[in-house]
């Protein structure tokens, strides 16, 4: 079966494994006997790691496919090696900053005097971050089987490394130390790939050109990061309770299968959109429609069953997270739209940044307003609404600036029908008929 995998399907499977391992980790930790406060400490570390890495990691990863697709064979080999060195250099700078700045960084970003295991987590990031581009190199080399195997091995060992020490009585510290060993192994694998597919030859001009293309994407991700930072900070500021923060973190997540499949589809089609725009747009339309047929029915089903499932899957302390999760499920209506992939293929990374600025402003206003009125559910609804700002803005830019009609890459009839069904199902799930 793996032999027939396409790069798109393989990358979708990889993203499912990535997010699935995160969800499974949360489930196992909730049932491990760790206190809600200690689980909250782990969530706080993940939150810090995301804040400190997401903007540049995501931006640099988003730029790989559109830049690589326009290079000749010799430049591609040089790009692979220089890209790995770039990731290693930034990761080392981040490590030094975290190690030396723990006393001010943790309080500034979390509002807490101290975050347990902060320095061990810094070591983990040092070695783990340079391995992030591995699946992208396999994608561009058209090796779908390698993408799947990389996911199985890396995420399977991740689960074992974190969970086994905890169940062996070594606590969360033992799990994080095991993750450090795993990250070293992943770094060595990434270095080996660099030697295999790259050519060790410094090319400052190429990397500067790549960074210039990625700069708006990184700035856009800074904005996205600020959105997450703002929401987490707002919960801490408004409630000042680690237990409520943990409840929020467990509920404030999108349907992982949807996020994985949609993001992988958008990434995998960029090379085709660069090479053959019309064919790529038609392929994007066809595959988006196929995803709708899968994701909308599954999401609608989750709306009705999440409330009884949350206490069973996690534990009764997280029952209130289900209501937040249901609101976040509504983000599928905007998440399924992929105008950013088309914009990237056109080389228009700047528009993505400017749209994200508008999204940030809307999110700040709605977040402060809604949490005062409706608490955590209000904050979740501010996320749903702000996501629409980004999508509508990029669609307008594609229509007006690039003269690309939305109907070329989106099946409007199926989309509008599914959106009506999704929001109708949410309204029904909130009624007394379905109140578990």
URNORKA-V22474 format. One record per pair of residues at least 12 apart in sequence whose C-alpha atoms are under 8 Angstrom apart, sorted by the first residue. I is the first residue (numbers start at 0). J is the second residue. If there is no record, write none. Layout:
BEGIN
I/J  I/J
END
This chain:
BEGIN
1/143  1/144  2/144  4/143  4/144  5/143  6/138  6/141  6/142  6/143  6/267  7/143  7/263  7/264  7/267  7/268  8/143  9/143  9/144  9/146  9/147  10/134  10/138  10/143  10/146  10/147  10/263  10/264  10/267  11/259  11/260  11/261  11/262  11/263  11/264  12/147  12/259  12/260  13/146  13/147  13/150  14/259  14/260  14/262  14/263  15/255  15/256  15/259  15/260  16/150  16/151  16/154  17/150  17/154  17/259  18/255  18/256  18/259  19/255  19/256  20/154  20/155  20/158  22/255  24/158  24/162  25/249  25/313  26/312  26/313  27/162  27/313  28/162  29/313  29/314  30/313  30/314  31/165  31/166  35/242  35/245  36/241  36/242  36/245  38/245  39/241  39/242  39/244  39/245  40/114  40/115  41/171  42/245  42/248  43/109  43/114  44/114  44/117  44/120  47/108  47/109  48/124  49/224  50/224  50/225  50/228  51/93  53/220  53/221  53/224  54/217  54/218  54/219  54/220  54/221  54/223  54/224  55/217  55/220  55/221  56/128  56/217  57/217  57/220  58/213  58/214  58/216  58/217  58/218  58/219  58/220  59/210  59/213  59/216  59/217  60/132  60/135  61/213  61/216  61/266  62/209  62/212  62/213  62/216  63/135  64/135  64/139  64/266  64/269  64/270  65/269  65/270  65/273  65/343  65/344  65/346  66/209  68/270  68/273  68/274  75/197  76/196  76/197  76/198  77/197  77/198  77/199  77/200  77/201  77/202  78/197  78/202  78/205  78/206  79/193  79/196  79/197  79/198  80/193  80/194  80/197  80/198  80/199  80/200  81/199  81/200  81/201  81/202  81/206  82/206  83/129  83/189  83/190  83/193  86/128  86/129  87/125  87/128  87/129  90/124  90/125  90/126  90/128  90/129  91/125  93/125  94/121  94/122  94/124  94/125  97/118  97/121  98/118  98/121  101/117  101/118  108/232  109/232  109/235  110/232  110/235  116/172  116/175  119/175  119/176  119/179  120/175  120/179  122/179  123/175  123/178  123/179  123/182  124/182  126/179  126/182  126/183  126/185  126/186  127/182  127/183  127/185  127/186  129/186  129/189  130/185  130/186  130/188  130/189  133/189  133/192  134/146  134/149  138/267  153/185  156/181  157/178  157/181  160/174  160/175  160/177  160/178  160/181  161/173  161/174  161/175  161/177  161/178  162/174  164/177  212/346  212/348  213/348  215/348  215/349  215/351  215/352  216/348  216/349  216/351  216/352  218/352  219/351  219/352  219/353  219/355  219/356  222/355  222/356  222/359  223/355  223/359  225/359  226/359  226/362  226/363  229/363  230/366  230/378  231/244  233/367  234/247  234/375  246/316  246/317  246/319  246/320  247/320  247/323  247/375  249/317  249/320  250/319  250/320  250/321  250/322  250/323  250/324  251/320  251/323  251/324  251/327  251/379  252/324  252/327  253/324  253/327  253/328  253/330  253/331  254/298  254/327  254/328  254/331  256/294  257/294  257/331  258/334  260/290  261/290  261/334  261/335  264/286  265/337  265/340  266/340  268/283  268/340  269/340  269/341  269/343  269/344  270/344  272/341  272/344  273/344  273/345  280/341  280/407  280/408  281/407  281/408  282/408  283/408  283/409  284/407  284/408  284/409  284/410  285/408  287/335  287/409  288/409  288/410  288/413  288/414  291/335  291/413  291/414  291/417  295/331  295/417  295/421  298/328  298/421  299/420  299/421  299/424  299/425  301/325  302/325  302/328  302/424  302/425  302/428  303/428  303/433  305/321  305/324  305/325  306/318  306/321  306/322  306/435  307/435  309/321  322/376  323/375  323/376  323/379  325/425  326/376  326/379  326/380  326/383  327/379  327/380  327/382  327/383  329/383  329/421  329/422  330/383  330/386  332/418  332/421  333/386  333/387  333/390  334/386  336/390  336/409  337/390  338/390  338/393  338/394  338/397  339/351  339/393  341/397  342/393  342/397  350/393  350/396  351/393  354/388  354/389  354/392  354/393  355/389  357/388  357/389  358/385  358/386  358/388  358/389  359/385  361/385  361/388  362/381  362/382  362/385  365/378  365/381  366/378  366/381  366/382  369/381
END
